[in-house]
Amino acid sequence: MKRSFALSIVLVLAAALTARAGLVSLVAGDTATFKDQTSGASAGDGGQFDWTIASTVNGGQGSSPVGTAFQTFCVDIGAFISQNDTYKINSIITPAMYQESDGNSPSNENTKGLYLFNEWSNGLITHNATNAGAVQVALWESMGYTDTYINNNTSLNPSSYQSTIATLAAGWTSSWTPPPTEEVLTLLNSQGDPAQDQIVSLVPEPTTLAIWGLGVGLAGAAAMRRRKQSHGRWSAENRQAIFEVIDGKR
């Protein structure tokens, strides 16, 4: 009974995750064209970027159809992309394993930027220029860049966004774990040279999703048991507990 209940939770979480995030599927070897920065959702040379899938490999297996639009944020200050140019996806890696071209490594303690990217991708942050700048700065900080480096090498001044970051990240804690949808695309230009890497929300691999779903499912079950002990019945609060776990708020 407990095992079937836990499996049910995993399946519900997996379906909820995919449905809520509006995810795209990509594999290494696919190419994508950088269209532009999203109007009203960008700030300076940061913020949300608009892309379309230009070509796929493996007969399109594992990839969304050519022409599918998707959005990203920059995680690599030391490289560049140009509007209407097409880039090859060299690899797809988790943020924790990523290292920028500058040699910076993500902070395991400061996942605030990844949290805000997740909130943004799920439509939980209003899409405007100020919030886009805040998410971008927080992402760069989470990727290991110092505020001095960001200020000297981009058009964004981190000090101008700290109050917005604090407001948007009010629900973040250092124990928050990025969901398996968050992946970094390492990109190559048409000459095969490294281009500016991007973070995106992707449909996770089934094995990754199953492992993550099991862990979150167990946490959700524990949260529901606590609620049931308090209320003595299944309630809307139980369901809310599961979604709070999905969003990393528990």
KATABEL-V420090 format. One line per field, one symbol per residue. phi: phi as a letter, one per 30 degrees, with the letter a starting at -180 (. if undefined). Layout:
# KATABEL-V420090
phi->???
This chain:
# KATABEL-V420090
phi->.ddddddddeddddddddddchdccbbejdbbcddadddibbbhcbjdccbbdcabchiidibddejddabbbdbbddbbbbeidcbcddabbdedcdbdddjdbdddccceddddddddddicbddbdddddddddddedddjdddddeddbbdcceddcdddedddcecdbdddceddddbccccbddcicecddbcbccdddeddddddddddddddddddddddddciadbddddddddddedicb
